[in-house]
């Protein structure tokens, strides 16, 4: 009996020791930087010495692909599933929401005993049950929607001294955004126990527009351009200045990568920490000056829209350093890869559209099995009555990748080995290749076409988020995502698809401006000089009344509150799905726009 007890005790200690040896994992994702934005990839203007050093110490995946837009990439990273399977298919318009039933990378590590933290951009849902704190991150410092100064972001955030969301509550932070996210990540790492590994997702808003940056980072870029003016020949002065700021943001990112590495070294963590560096889509500027030989940009199916850098480093592991792998792979591969490297594969979900690259990274395999990949995403809604149709997912919106072949929109075929800039369509010359890739696309579309059209629903009235703020970002297939749109007063309206969680009396507060602005419905806004730029003046809307409709249940019209800042409605609701729409009206009852901000609060029914 004692022998059995001793054996059990020994097994428990061995299991604990194995868990204690699991590596830390840090994933760094930058925003809107393409393959060519780094000096290790031949950039002729900027220098990125710290990222170059990371690349030199890493396995470099040179044929690595993401989505051409940021939300689909982030959802694919965290679930290992194609965007059309996981629900997060667009950057706004009610289609950023990651299906709540899906396990995320954070869940996998958390259920394996890891501490989990997100620092920066989330972009997979701003309300319950889609927030990072709902999806496996025990520590989350983040901003809502697509960028800082988006509609649901704290009013007039400008990258400096901003207010972000910390574990569900707004909190102001000192410093520049990128510096803040890296600093907070490092402080969180430092607060942990030595025997508990961590998973940190440092997801930056830089170098996304608006291109605000500490000014000292601009001059070296200007000097490099002055020494090589032919690089920016043909660019307007405004576009050239935008490029300067964009690359300056990249230089600041590079400094922060250097500081992170120094911290890991000083803390004795570098050797046993897996670091992954990648970007979320192709460049917003690459086609203007340097695109590493590729065609295309963010939002496009050309190679420059989705082929991005991916570096993987683990000094104490068996990951080969300083080596390029040209195998075709994509961001969906990172979840199974990191799980296998960290020894937590038992917590992976059953379904995956990715494969583990661990055998490739550790030298146990020279190549991956042959496979085809599909890239597809919801396009931005366009103007006009038919603009919403652009956002609807389409089979023909896909790019199919196979070896060196690229089938774009089911009609154009390119051989990127012989034609890396994709200048010559060879579809008619290779009908068999087209047929094989088209067959794969058909099979893939048959699997996803039903679920992808189903809108995900923000939950209202839940104990997890009550009261709460909804914004025009979630109007289905209508694009209102930027505070500049709120200032300009875009004349748009849309429908929220919601799920009522609990029965109760619900108060709905319609606003044209967010609460923290303290503005009346009929106020405008002055142009505002911020730290590194200026926000445009805000349009006056003569809002005199408002209307709220819950399809099939409620519709009323009302005047503003006494302070003139909101229009309130109250009704009882039962649990279940609803569609809700609002209207801001002038004194004649004519529509001006929808309520950009909708505050919702549930009060329990009296017994």
C-alpha positions as CSV (number, residue, x, y, z in Angstrom):
1,X,0.0,0.0,0.0
2,X,2.9,2.3,0.9
3,X,4.5,1.5,-2.4
4,X,1.4,2.4,-4.3
5,X,1.0,5.7,-2.3
6,X,4.6,6.5,-3.0
7,X,4.2,5.8,-6.7
8,X,1.1,8.1,-6.9
9,X,2.9,10.8,-5.0
10,X,5.9,10.5,-7.3
11,X,3.6,10.8,-10.3
12,X,1.9,13.9,-8.9
13,X,5.3,15.5,-8.3
14,X,6.4,14.5,-11.8
15,X,3.3,16.1,-13.3
16,X,3.8,19.2,-11.3
17,X,7.5,19.4,-12.4
18,X,6.5,18.9,-16.0
19,X,3.9,21.8,-15.7
20,X,6.5,24.0,-14.0
21,X,8.9,23.5,-17.0
22,X,6.3,24.6,-19.5
23,X,7.5,27.7,-21.4
24,X,6.0,31.1,-21.2
25,X,4.3,32.3,-24.4
26,X,4.3,35.9,-25.8
27,X,2.5,36.7,-29.0
28,X,3.2,40.2,-30.4
29,X,0.9,41.3,-33.2
30,X,1.3,44.7,-34.8
31,X,-1.3,46.5,-36.9
32,X,-1.2,47.4,-40.6
33,X,2.5,46.6,-41.0
34,X,3.3,44.5,-44.1
35,X,6.1,42.1,-44.9
36,X,8.3,44.9,-46.1
37,X,8.1,47.2,-43.1
38,X,11.3,45.8,-41.5
39,X,14.9,46.3,-42.3
40,X,15.5,42.6,-42.2
41,X,13.2,42.4,-45.2
42,X,15.1,45.0,-47.1
43,X,13.2,48.2,-46.2
44,X,15.0,51.1,-47.8
45,X,13.9,53.8,-45.3
46,X,13.5,52.5,-41.8
47,X,15.7,50.6,-39.4
48,X,14.2,48.0,-37.0
49,X,17.3,46.6,-35.2
50,X,15.5,44.9,-32.4
51,X,12.9,43.1,-34.6
52,X,15.8,42.2,-36.9
53,X,17.6,40.6,-34.0
54,X,14.5,38.7,-33.0
55,X,14.2,37.5,-36.6
56,X,17.8,36.4,-36.6
57,X,17.2,34.3,-33.5
58,X,13.9,32.8,-34.8
59,X,12.5,30.4,-37.3
60,X,11.2,32.7,-40.0
61,X,8.1,31.5,-41.9
62,X,8.5,33.2,-45.2
63,X,5.2,32.0,-46.8
64,X,2.9,32.8,-43.9
65,X,-0.5,34.2,-44.5
66,X,-3.2,36.0,-42.5
67,X,-6.5,37.7,-43.6
68,X,-6.3,41.0,-45.5
69,X,-8.2,42.7,-42.6
70,X,-7.5,42.7,-38.9
71,X,-10.5,41.1,-37.2
72,X,-10.6,38.0,-39.3
73,X,-6.9,37.5,-38.6
74,X,-7.3,37.9,-34.8
75,X,-10.2,35.4,-34.7
76,X,-8.3,32.9,-36.8
77,X,-5.3,33.2,-34.5
78,X,-7.3,32.7,-31.3
79,X,-9.5,29.9,-32.5
80,X,-7.5,28.1,-35.2
81,X,-10.7,28.3,-37.3
82,X,-11.3,30.1,-40.6
83,X,-13.1,33.4,-40.2
84,X,-16.2,32.1,-41.9
85,X,-16.4,29.4,-39.3
86,X,-15.7,31.5,-36.2
87,X,-18.0,34.4,-37.0
88,X,-15.4,37.3,-36.9
89,X,-15.4,38.2,-40.5
90,X,-15.2,42.0,-40.8
91,X,-13.7,45.0,-38.9
92,X,-17.0,46.5,-37.9
93,X,-20.7,46.5,-39.0
94,X,-21.8,43.9,-36.5
95,X,-19.5,41.2,-37.9
96,X,-16.5,41.3,-35.6
97,X,-18.1,39.1,-33.0
98,X,-16.3,35.8,-32.3
99,X,-18.7,33.0,-31.7
100,X,-19.1,32.8,-27.9
101,X,-19.2,29.0,-27.8
102,X,-15.7,28.7,-29.3
103,X,-12.6,28.0,-27.2
104,X,-9.8,30.5,-27.6
105,X,-6.0,30.4,-27.3
106,X,-6.4,32.1,-23.9
107,X,-8.9,29.4,-22.8
108,X,-6.4,26.6,-23.9
109,X,-3.6,28.1,-21.8
110,X,-5.7,29.1,-18.9
111,X,-7.2,25.6,-18.6
112,X,-3.6,24.3,-18.6
113,X,-2.7,26.4,-15.6
114,X,-1.2,29.4,-17.3
115,X,-1.8,33.1,-16.4
116,X,-3.3,34.8,-19.3
117,X,-3.1,38.5,-20.3
118,X,-4.2,40.7,-23.2
119,X,-2.6,44.1,-23.7
120,X,-3.9,46.4,-26.5
121,X,-6.2,45.7,-29.3
122,X,-8.9,43.1,-29.1
123,X,-11.4,43.8,-31.9
124,X,-13.5,40.7,-31.5
125,X,-16.4,42.2,-29.6
126,X,-16.9,45.1,-27.1
127,X,-19.8,43.7,-25.1
128,X,-20.6,40.5,-23.2
129,X,-20.0,37.7,-24.1
130,X,-17.4,38.7,-26.6
131,X,-14.9,40.8,-24.4
132,X,-11.5,39.5,-23.7
133,X,-12.4,39.0,-20.0
134,X,-15.2,36.7,-21.3
135,X,-12.8,34.7,-23.5
136,X,-10.1,33.4,-21.2
137,X,-8.0,36.5,-20.4
138,X,-7.8,37.0,-16.6
139,X,-5.9,40.3,-17.1
140,X,-7.1,42.6,-19.9
141,X,-6.0,46.1,-20.7
142,X,-7.7,47.0,-24.0
143,X,-9.6,49.4,-26.1
144,X,-12.8,48.6,-28.0
145,X,-13.3,48.2,-31.7
146,X,-10.8,48.6,-34.5
147,X,-8.5,51.5,-33.3
148,X,-8.0,54.0,-30.7
149,X,-10.5,56.8,-31.2
150,X,-13.1,54.4,-32.6
151,X,-16.8,55.1,-31.8
152,X,-16.9,53.0,-28.6
153,X,-13.5,54.1,-27.4
154,X,-13.3,56.7,-24.7
155,X,-14.2,60.1,-26.2
156,X,-11.2,61.9,-27.7
157,X,-8.6,59.3,-26.8
158,X,-5.5,60.3,-28.9
159,X,-2.8,57.7,-28.1
160,X,-1.3,59.8,-25.3
161,X,-2.5,59.6,-21.6
162,X,-5.5,57.6,-22.8
163,X,-8.3,55.9,-21.0
164,X,-8.5,52.1,-21.7
165,X,-10.6,49.3,-20.3
166,X,-8.9,47.3,-17.4
167,X,-10.8,44.1,-16.5
168,X,-14.2,45.7,-17.3
169,X,-13.6,49.2,-15.9
170,X,-12.2,52.3,-17.6
171,X,-8.9,53.5,-16.3
172,X,-6.5,56.2,-17.5
173,X,-2.9,55.3,-18.3
174,X,0.2,57.5,-18.5
175,X,2.2,57.6,-21.7
176,X,2.0,56.7,-25.4
177,X,-0.2,53.7,-26.3
178,X,2.5,51.3,-27.6
179,X,4.7,52.1,-24.6
180,X,1.7,51.6,-22.2
181,X,0.8,48.2,-23.6
182,X,4.4,46.8,-23.5
183,X,5.0,48.4,-20.1
184,X,1.8,46.9,-18.6
185,X,2.5,43.5,-20.1
186,X,6.0,43.5,-18.5
187,X,4.7,44.6,-15.1
188,X,2.1,41.9,-15.3
189,X,4.7,39.3,-16.2
190,X,6.8,40.4,-13.3
191,X,3.9,40.1,-10.8
192,X,3.5,36.4,-11.4
193,X,4.8,33.4,-9.5
194,X,8.0,31.8,-10.8
195,X,6.3,28.3,-11.0
196,X,3.3,29.5,-13.1
197,X,3.9,30.1,-16.8
198,X,2.1,32.9,-18.6
199,X,0.6,33.6,-22.0
200,X,0.7,37.2,-23.0
201,X,-1.0,38.6,-26.1
202,X,0.5,42.0,-26.9
203,X,-1.7,43.3,-29.7
204,X,-0.9,46.8,-30.8
205,X,-3.0,49.5,-32.4
206,X,0.2,50.8,-34.1
207,X,0.8,51.4,-36.9
208,X,-3.0,51.8,-37.6
209,X,-4.4,55.2,-38.5
210,X,-4.6,57.8,-37.1
211,X,-0.8,58.0,-37.4
212,X,0.0,59.7,-34.1
213,X,3.5,59.1,-32.6
214,X,6.0,60.8,-30.3
215,X,7.6,63.4,-32.6
216,X,11.2,62.4,-32.0
217,X,10.7,59.2,-34.0
218,X,9.9,61.1,-37.2
219,X,13.2,62.9,-37.9
220,X,15.3,59.7,-38.7
221,X,12.6,58.7,-41.2
222,X,12.6,62.2,-42.8
223,X,16.4,62.0,-43.0
224,X,16.3,58.6,-44.7
225,X,13.7,59.8,-47.2
226,X,15.8,63.0,-47.9
227,X,18.8,60.7,-48.7
228,X,16.7,58.5,-51.0
229,X,14.0,60.8,-52.5
230,X,13.3,58.5,-55.5
231,X,11.7,56.0,-53.1
232,X,8.7,58.3,-52.5
233,X,8.6,59.9,-56.0
234,X,5.1,60.7,-57.0
235,X,3.6,60.7,-53.5
236,X,1.7,63.8,-52.4
237,X,3.1,65.9,-49.6
238,X,0.3,64.6,-47.3
239,X,0.8,61.0,-48.2
240,X,4.5,61.3,-47.7
241,X,4.0,62.9,-44.3
242,X,1.6,60.0,-43.5
243,X,4.4,57.5,-44.5
244,X,6.8,59.3,-42.2
245,X,4.5,59.0,-39.2
246,X,3.6,55.4,-40.1
247,X,7.2,54.3,-40.2
248,X,7.9,56.4,-37.0
249,X,5.2,54.3,-35.3
250,X,7.1,51.2,-36.5
251,X,10.4,52.6,-35.0
252,X,8.6,53.0,-31.7
253,X,7.3,49.4,-31.9
254,X,10.9,48.3,-32.5
255,X,12.2,50.1,-29.4
256,X,9.5,48.4,-27.3
257,X,10.4,45.0,-28.7
258,X,14.0,45.8,-27.6
259,X,12.8,46.7,-24.1
260,X,10.7,43.6,-23.8
261,X,13.7,41.4,-24.8
262,X,15.9,43.3,-22.3
263,X,13.3,42.6,-19.6
264,X,13.1,38.9,-20.5
265,X,16.9,38.7,-20.3
266,X,17.2,40.5,-17.0
267,X,14.4,38.5,-15.4
268,X,15.9,35.2,-16.5
269,X,12.9,34.5,-18.7
270,X,14.2,34.8,-22.2
271,X,15.5,31.2,-22.7
272,X,12.2,29.6,-21.6
273,X,9.8,32.0,-23.3
274,X,8.4,31.3,-26.8
275,X,8.1,34.7,-28.6
276,X,6.0,34.9,-31.8
277,X,6.0,38.1,-33.8
278,X,3.6,38.7,-36.7
279,X,1.4,41.4,-38.2
280,X,-2.4,41.3,-38.7
281,X,-2.6,42.1,-42.5
282,X,-0.8,43.6,-45.4
283,X,0.6,47.1,-45.3
284,X,-1.4,50.3,-45.7
285,X,1.7,52.0,-47.3
286,X,3.8,49.3,-48.8
287,X,2.5,49.8,-52.4
288,X,3.5,53.5,-52.1
289,X,7.2,52.9,-51.5
290,X,8.3,49.4,-50.8
291,X,6.3,46.2,-50.8
292,X,9.0,43.5,-50.8
293,X,8.3,42.7,-54.4
294,X,4.6,42.0,-53.9
295,X,1.5,43.5,-55.3
296,X,-1.4,44.6,-53.1
297,X,-2.2,46.1,-49.7
298,X,-4.5,45.7,-46.7
299,X,-8.1,44.6,-47.7
300,X,-6.9,43.0,-51.0
301,X,-6.4,39.3,-52.1
302,X,-3.1,40.1,-53.8
303,X,-0.1,38.6,-52.0
304,X,0.7,42.0,-50.4
305,X,-2.6,42.0,-48.6
306,X,-2.1,38.8,-46.6
307,X,1.5,37.5,-46.7
308,X,3.2,38.8,-43.6
309,X,6.2,38.1,-41.4
310,X,6.0,35.5,-38.7
311,X,9.0,34.8,-36.4
312,X,9.1,32.1,-33.7
313,X,11.8,32.0,-31.1
314,X,12.4,29.7,-28.2
315,X,16.0,29.5,-27.1
316,X,15.7,26.7,-24.6
317,X,13.4,24.7,-26.8
318,X,14.2,22.7,-29.8
319,X,13.1,25.5,-32.2
320,X,15.8,26.0,-34.8
321,X,17.1,29.6,-34.8
322,X,18.1,31.7,-37.7
323,X,16.4,29.5,-40.4
324,X,13.8,30.3,-43.1
325,X,11.0,27.9,-43.9
326,X,9.2,28.5,-47.1
327,X,6.3,26.1,-46.5
328,X,2.8,27.5,-47.1
329,X,1.2,28.1,-43.7
330,X,-1.3,30.5,-42.1
331,X,-2.3,32.1,-38.9
332,X,-4.7,29.3,-38.0
333,X,-1.6,27.1,-37.6
334,X,-0.4,29.0,-34.6
335,X,-2.8,27.7,-32.0
336,X,-2.1,24.0,-32.5
337,X,1.6,24.9,-32.9
338,X,2.0,26.8,-29.6
339,X,-0.1,24.2,-27.8
340,X,2.1,21.4,-28.9
341,X,5.3,23.3,-28.2
342,X,4.0,24.2,-24.7
343,X,2.7,20.7,-24.0
344,X,-1.0,21.7,-23.6
345,X,-2.4,20.1,-26.7
346,X,-4.9,18.1,-24.6
347,X,-6.9,21.3,-24.1
348,X,-7.2,22.1,-27.8
349,X,-10.7,22.1,-29.3
350,X,-11.6,19.2,-31.6
351,X,-12.0,21.2,-34.8
352,X,-9.1,23.2,-36.3
353,X,-8.4,24.6,-39.8
354,X,-4.7,24.8,-38.9
355,X,-2.0,22.2,-38.3
356,X,0.8,22.1,-35.9
357,X,4.0,23.5,-37.3
358,X,6.0,22.1,-34.3
359,X,7.6,19.2,-36.2
360,X,8.8,21.7,-38.8
361,X,10.1,24.2,-36.2
362,X,11.9,21.6,-34.2
363,X,13.5,19.9,-37.2
364,X,11.5,16.7,-36.9
365,X,10.0,17.3,-40.4
366,X,11.3,19.1,-43.5
367,X,7.9,19.9,-45.0
368,X,4.2,19.9,-44.3
369,X,1.6,17.7,-45.9
370,X,0.2,19.1,-49.1
371,X,-2.9,21.3,-48.5
372,X,-4.9,24.1,-49.9
373,X,-5.8,27.2,-47.8
374,X,-8.8,29.6,-48.3
375,X,-8.7,33.3,-47.4
376,X,-12.1,35.0,-47.3
377,X,-13.6,37.9,-45.4
378,X,-16.5,40.2,-45.4
379,X,-15.9,43.4,-47.3
380,X,-16.6,46.9,-46.0
381,X,-20.2,48.1,-46.6
382,X,-20.3,50.6,-49.4
383,X,-22.3,53.8,-49.8
384,X,-25.9,53.9,-51.2
385,X,-28.8,51.6,-50.8
386,X,-26.9,48.6,-52.1
387,X,-23.8,49.2,-50.1
388,X,-24.8,46.7,-47.4
389,X,-24.7,43.9,-49.9
390,X,-20.9,44.3,-50.1
391,X,-20.6,43.1,-46.6
392,X,-22.4,39.8,-47.2
393,X,-20.0,36.9,-47.4
394,X,-19.6,35.5,-50.9
395,X,-17.9,32.3,-52.2
396,X,-16.4,34.4,-55.0
397,X,-14.7,36.7,-52.5
398,X,-12.1,34.0,-51.7
399,X,-8.5,33.5,-52.5
400,X,-7.3,29.9,-52.7
401,X,-3.7,29.2,-51.9
402,X,-1.9,26.0,-53.0
403,X,1.9,25.6,-53.2
404,X,2.9,28.5,-55.5
405,X,-0.6,28.9,-57.0
406,X,-3.1,31.6,-56.1
407,X,-6.7,31.4,-57.4
408,X,-8.3,34.8,-56.8
409,X,-12.1,35.4,-56.8
410,X,-12.6,32.1,-58.7
411,X,-11.3,33.5,-61.9
412,X,-7.6,34.7,-61.9
413,X,-4.7,32.3,-61.4
414,X,-1.2,33.3,-60.6
415,X,2.1,31.5,-60.2
416,X,3.9,33.5,-57.5
417,X,7.1,31.5,-57.9
418,X,7.5,32.7,-61.4
419,X,5.5,35.9,-61.1
420,X,5.7,37.2,-57.5
421,X,4.1,40.5,-58.4
422,X,1.1,38.7,-59.9
423,X,1.1,40.5,-63.2
424,X,0.1,37.6,-65.4
425,X,-3.1,35.7,-65.1
426,X,-2.4,32.1,-66.3
427,X,-5.8,30.6,-65.7
428,X,-6.3,29.6,-69.3
429,X,-2.9,27.9,-69.4
430,X,-3.5,25.7,-66.4
431,X,-7.2,24.6,-66.5
432,X,-6.5,21.5,-64.4
433,X,-5.0,23.6,-61.6
434,X,-8.0,25.9,-61.7
435,X,-10.3,23.0,-61.6
436,X,-8.6,21.4,-58.5
437,X,-8.5,24.7,-56.6
438,X,-12.1,25.5,-57.6
439,X,-13.3,22.1,-56.3
440,X,-11.6,22.7,-53.0
441,X,-13.3,26.1,-52.8
442,X,-16.7,24.6,-53.5
443,X,-16.2,22.0,-50.7
444,X,-15.1,24.7,-48.3
445,X,-18.0,27.0,-49.2
446,X,-20.5,24.2,-48.7
447,X,-19.2,23.7,-45.2
448,X,-19.4,27.4,-44.1
449,X,-22.1,29.0,-46.2
450,X,-25.0,28.5,-43.7
451,X,-23.3,29.5,-40.5
452,X,-21.5,32.5,-41.9
453,X,-24.7,34.4,-42.6
454,X,-25.9,34.1,-39.0
455,X,-25.3,37.4,-37.1
456,X,-23.8,37.0,-33.6
457,X,-25.8,38.7,-30.9
458,X,-24.6,41.0,-28.1
459,X,-26.3,40.0,-24.9
460,X,-28.2,42.7,-22.9
461,X,-29.4,42.5,-19.3
462,X,-26.8,39.9,-18.2
463,X,-25.3,40.0,-14.7
464,X,-21.9,40.1,-16.5
465,X,-22.6,43.5,-18.1
466,X,-25.4,45.7,-16.7
467,X,-25.6,48.6,-17.4
468,X,-23.8,48.7,-20.7
469,X,-23.1,50.8,-23.7
470,X,-23.9,49.7,-27.3
471,X,-22.7,51.7,-30.3
472,X,-23.2,52.0,-34.0
473,X,-20.3,49.7,-34.6
474,X,-22.7,46.8,-34.1
475,X,-25.3,48.0,-36.7
476,X,-25.4,45.0,-39.0
477,X,-23.7,45.6,-42.3
478,X,-23.5,49.4,-41.8
479,X,-20.1,51.0,-41.3
480,X,-19.9,53.6,-38.4
481,X,-16.7,52.9,-36.6
482,X,-14.7,56.1,-36.2
483,X,-15.1,59.1,-33.9
484,X,-14.4,61.3,-36.9
485,X,-17.7,59.9,-38.4
486,X,-19.5,60.9,-35.2
487,X,-18.1,64.4,-35.4
488,X,-19.0,64.7,-39.0
489,X,-22.5,63.4,-38.3
490,X,-22.8,60.6,-40.9
491,X,-26.4,60.2,-41.9
492,X,-26.6,56.5,-41.3
493,X,-28.8,54.1,-39.3
494,X,-28.8,50.4,-38.7
495,X,-30.2,47.5,-36.6
496,X,-28.7,45.9,-33.5
497,X,-29.2,42.1,-33.3
498,X,-29.4,41.4,-29.6
499,X,-30.1,38.6,-27.1
500,X,-32.1,39.5,-24.0
501,X,-30.6,37.6,-21.1
502,X,-33.0,38.1,-18.2
503,X,-36.6,39.3,-17.8
504,X,-36.9,42.8,-16.5
505,X,-37.6,46.4,-17.0
506,X,-35.1,47.8,-19.6
507,X,-34.2,51.4,-19.9
508,X,-32.8,52.6,-23.2
509,X,-31.0,55.9,-23.4
510,X,-30.4,57.2,-27.0
511,X,-27.4,59.6,-27.4
512,X,-25.8,61.4,-30.3
513,X,-22.6,61.9,-28.2
514,X,-21.2,59.5,-25.5
515,X,-21.9,60.3,-21.9
516,X,-18.3,61.4,-21.0
517,X,-18.5,64.2,-23.6
518,X,-21.4,65.8,-21.6
519,X,-22.8,67.2,-24.8
520,X,-26.4,67.9,-25.6
521,X,-28.1,66.1,-28.5
522,X,-28.2,69.3,-30.5
523,X,-24.6,70.4,-29.7
524,X,-21.8,70.5,-32.3
525,X,-18.1,70.2,-31.3
526,X,-15.2,72.5,-31.9
527,X,-12.1,71.3,-33.7
528,X,-9.8,69.9,-31.0
529,X,-6.0,70.1,-30.9
530,X,-4.7,66.9,-29.4
531,X,-1.2,65.8,-28.6
532,X,-0.1,64.9,-32.1
533,X,-2.8,66.2,-34.4
534,X,-6.3,67.7,-34.6
535,X,-9.8,66.3,-34.5
536,X,-12.3,67.9,-36.9
537,X,-15.2,70.0,-35.8
538,X,-18.5,68.3,-35.0
539,X,-21.7,68.9,-37.0
540,X,-24.8,70.2,-35.3
541,X,-27.9,68.0,-35.6
542,X,-31.2,69.7,-34.7
543,X,-32.4,66.7,-32.8
544,X,-35.8,67.4,-31.3
545,X,-37.1,63.9,-30.7
546,X,-36.3,60.2,-31.0
547,X,-37.9,56.9,-31.7
548,X,-37.0,53.3,-30.6
549,X,-38.4,50.2,-32.1
550,X,-38.0,46.6,-30.9
551,X,-39.3,44.6,-33.8
552,X,-42.7,43.1,-33.0
553,X,-42.7,44.2,-29.3
554,X,-42.3,48.0,-28.8
555,X,-42.2,51.3,-30.7
556,X,-42.4,54.7,-29.2
557,X,-41.4,58.3,-29.9
558,X,-40.2,60.7,-27.2
559,X,-38.6,64.1,-26.5
560,X,-35.2,64.7,-25.0
561,X,-34.5,64.6,-21.2
562,X,-34.4,67.8,-19.2
563,X,-30.6,68.2,-19.7
564,X,-31.0,67.7,-23.4
565,X,-28.3,65.0,-23.6
566,X,-30.5,61.9,-24.2
567,X,-33.8,60.4,-25.1
568,X,-35.1,57.7,-22.8
569,X,-37.4,54.8,-23.2
570,X,-38.5,52.0,-20.8
571,X,-40.2,48.7,-21.5
572,X,-40.4,45.2,-20.1
573,X,-38.6,42.4,-22.0
574,X,-38.5,38.7,-21.7
575,X,-35.4,36.6,-22.6
576,X,-34.8,35.9,-26.3
577,X,-33.5,37.4,-29.5
578,X,-34.6,40.9,-30.6
579,X,-33.8,43.4,-33.3
580,X,-33.6,47.0,-32.1
581,X,-33.4,50.2,-34.1
582,X,-33.4,53.9,-33.2
583,X,-34.0,57.2,-35.0
584,X,-32.9,60.7,-34.2
585,X,-35.6,63.1,-35.6
586,X,-35.9,66.8,-36.1
587,X,-38.9,68.9,-35.0
588,X,-40.8,67.8,-38.2
589,X,-40.2,64.2,-37.4
590,X,-37.7,63.7,-40.3
591,X,-34.9,61.3,-39.8
592,X,-31.4,62.7,-39.1
593,X,-29.5,59.5,-38.2
594,X,-29.6,56.6,-35.8
595,X,-28.5,57.0,-32.1
596,X,-24.8,56.4,-32.3
597,X,-24.7,55.5,-28.6
598,X,-27.3,53.4,-26.8
599,X,-27.0,52.9,-23.1
600,X,-29.0,49.9,-21.7
601,X,-29.8,49.0,-18.1
602,X,-32.0,46.2,-16.8
603,X,-33.9,46.5,-13.5
604,X,-35.3,43.2,-12.1
605,X,-39.1,42.9,-12.2
606,X,-40.8,43.4,-8.8
607,X,-42.1,40.2,-7.2
